């Protein structure tokens, strides 16, 4: 079953926003992820990574700039069972950016 998210910007006080898309143990079978910059007039800078307690963070995408209206589709699989990896998206805000991303996980 697909999961859908709309993640909009970091607060004015924060420079970045990290959102847990899949918690470790959710048991979601992932085959691909679609990331779309839906902001009307600014690019989006993001990191997509998996993380597991005591094992650390492993980047799938790092500091990727997504232009206005562009969709990035990435095919990958990972273990999301109990005591395994969670999936996270970090959006970074600069003076000229207010990120807004639609995410579809299949």
C-alpha positions as CSV (number, residue, x, y, z in Angstrom):
1,X,0.0,0.0,0.0
2,X,1.3,3.4,-0.9
3,X,2.0,6.1,1.7
4,X,1.5,9.8,1.0
5,X,3.0,12.9,2.7
6,X,3.0,16.6,2.1
7,X,5.9,18.2,3.9
8,X,6.1,22.0,4.0
9,X,9.1,24.0,5.1
10,X,11.0,24.6,8.2
11,X,9.7,27.0,10.8
12,X,11.1,30.5,10.7
13,X,13.3,29.8,13.7
14,X,14.7,26.5,12.3
15,X,17.0,26.1,9.4
16,X,15.9,22.5,8.7
17,X,13.0,20.1,9.2
18,X,13.4,16.3,9.5
19,X,10.4,14.1,9.1
20,X,10.2,10.4,9.9
21,X,8.4,8.9,6.9
22,X,8.6,5.2,8.1
23,X,9.4,4.3,11.6
24,X,11.5,1.2,12.3
25,X,9.1,-1.7,12.7
26,X,6.4,-0.3,10.4
27,X,6.8,-3.3,8.2
28,X,6.2,-1.4,5.0
29,X,7.6,-2.9,1.8
30,X,9.3,-0.2,-0.1
31,X,10.0,-0.5,-3.8
32,X,10.3,3.2,-4.8
33,X,9.9,6.8,-3.6
34,X,8.7,9.8,-5.5
35,X,9.7,13.3,-4.3
36,X,8.1,16.4,-6.0
37,X,8.9,20.0,-5.3
38,X,5.5,21.6,-5.2
39,X,6.5,25.1,-4.1
40,X,5.5,27.8,-6.7
41,X,8.8,29.7,-6.9
42,X,11.7,28.2,-5.0
43,X,14.0,25.2,-5.3
44,X,14.2,22.6,-2.5
45,X,17.3,21.1,-0.9
46,X,16.8,17.7,0.8
47,X,18.4,14.6,2.3
48,X,16.7,11.2,2.2
49,X,18.2,8.6,4.5
50,X,17.6,5.4,6.5
51,X,18.7,5.2,10.1
52,X,18.9,2.4,12.7
53,X,19.8,2.7,16.3
54,X,23.4,1.7,17.0
55,X,24.1,1.4,13.3
56,X,23.8,5.0,12.2
57,X,22.6,7.0,9.2
58,X,22.9,5.9,5.6
59,X,22.1,8.4,2.9
60,X,20.1,7.6,-0.2
61,X,20.1,11.2,-1.4
62,X,22.3,13.9,0.2
63,X,22.0,17.7,-0.4
64,X,19.9,17.2,-3.5
65,X,18.5,20.4,-5.0
66,X,15.1,19.8,-6.5
67,X,14.1,22.5,-9.0
68,X,10.6,24.0,-9.1
69,X,7.9,21.5,-10.2
70,X,10.4,18.7,-10.7
71,X,9.7,15.1,-9.6
72,X,12.5,12.7,-8.6
73,X,11.6,9.0,-8.6
74,X,14.1,6.6,-7.0
75,X,13.8,2.8,-6.9
76,X,15.2,1.1,-3.8
77,X,14.3,-1.4,-1.1
78,X,15.3,-1.7,2.5
79,X,14.4,-3.6,5.7
80,X,11.7,-1.8,7.6
81,X,10.8,-4.7,10.0
82,X,11.1,-4.6,13.8
83,X,14.4,-3.3,15.1
84,X,15.6,-2.4,11.6
85,X,15.7,0.9,9.6
86,X,13.5,3.9,9.6
87,X,13.2,6.3,6.5
88,X,13.7,10.0,7.0
89,X,13.5,13.2,4.9
90,X,15.3,16.4,5.9
91,X,14.4,19.7,4.2
92,X,16.9,22.5,4.5
93,X,15.8,26.2,4.5
94,X,18.0,29.1,3.4
95,X,17.2,32.7,3.0
96,X,15.6,32.2,-0.4
97,X,14.0,28.8,0.2
98,X,10.8,27.6,1.9
99,X,10.7,23.9,0.9
100,X,7.5,22.1,0.1
101,X,7.6,18.5,-1.0
102,X,5.0,15.8,-1.9
103,X,6.3,12.3,-1.1
104,X,4.8,9.0,-2.4
105,X,6.2,5.8,-1.1
106,X,5.3,2.6,-3.0
